[in-house]
Amino acid sequence: MHNSPKNNVPKVGILMGSDSDFDIMKEAALVLDEFAVPYEVSVISAHRTPKELEQYASGAADRGLKVLIAGAGAAAHLPGVTAALTLLPVIGVPIYSKKLSGQDSLYSIVQMPAGIPVATVGIDNARNAALLAIQMLAIGDETLMEALGEFRKRLADAARQKNRKIQEKLNAIS
C-alpha cells in the first residue's frame, strides 16, 4: 500500500473518520494499488474537524481527484457531509460497530436526502468501494477498462475452479 507516486496526481481520495477505521479502509487502497490508480488517504472527522472536511471536500476536484471513498461508523455522517461539500461522486463504506453490527452506519449513509446522493457498499466492504471507483474512472480510460475486464475474467476463472473442485469431491463420495 502506498500513497501516489510523486509524478502521479491522486484520482481517488480515501477518507475515514477515525484511525480505527484504517484496517477496513486500507482494503480500498490495496485494490487501487492493484490497478495502479493513484490515491491519497486522510483521517478527517465530520464532527471533530468539520472545517478541515469542508476544505478537503470543496477543493478535491481542483486537486485532481475524481472520486471520493468515505468510510464511517456509528452515525456515519462523513460520506454524506462530504457529498454535500463536493460535486464529485462519493462512495460510502459503512463500518461495523459493536452496538448495531454496522446497520446504524449503513442506514446513515444510504438514507441521504434527495439531491445529495452517496453510493453505498456493504458493511466493511471497502474493496467494493475501490472497485466501484475504478469503474467510474474506467469510463474515460480504456487501459483501466481493459484491466477491469481482466480482473473479472480472473474472478470467473476462480469461480469455475471452485466448481471443478466441488464436483471432484462429489464424484469421490458417490
Residue, then its C-alpha position, 0 to 999 in steps of 0.5 A: m500500500h502506498n500513497s501516489p507516486k510523486n509524478n502521479v496526481p491522486k484520482v481517488g481520495i480515501l477518507m475515514g473518520s477515525d484511525s480505527d477505521f484504517d484496517i477496513m479502509k486500507e482494503a480500498a487502497l490495496v485494490l487501487d494499488e492493484f490497478a495502479v490508480p493513484y490515491e491519497v488517504s486522510v483521517i478527517s472527522a465530520h464532527r471533530t474537524p468539520k472545517e478541515l472536511e469542508q476544505y478537503a471536500s470543496g477543493a478535491a476536484d481542483r486537486g485532481l481527484k475524481v472520486l471520493i471513498a468515505g468510510a464511517g461508523a456509528a452515525a456515519h455522517l462523513p460520506g454524506v457531509t462530504a457529498a454535500l461539500t463536493l460535486l464529485p461522486v462519493i462512495g460510502v463504506p459503512i463500518y461495523s460497530k459493536k452496538l448495531s453490527g454496522q446497520d446504524s452506519l449503513y442506514s446513515i449513509v444510504q438514507m441521504p436526502a434527495g439531491i445529495p446522493v452517496a453510493t453505498v457498499g456493504i458493511d466493511n466492504a471497502r474493496n467494493a468501494a475501490l472497485l466501484a471507483i475504478q469503474m467510474l474512472a474506467i469510463g474515460d480510460e480504456t487501459l483501466m477498462e481493459a484491466l477491469g475486464e481482466f480482473r473479472k475474467r480472473l474472478a470467473d476463472a476462480a469461480r469455475q475452479k471452485n466448481r471443478k473442485i466441488q464436483e471432484k469431491l462429489n464424484a469421490i463420495s458417490 
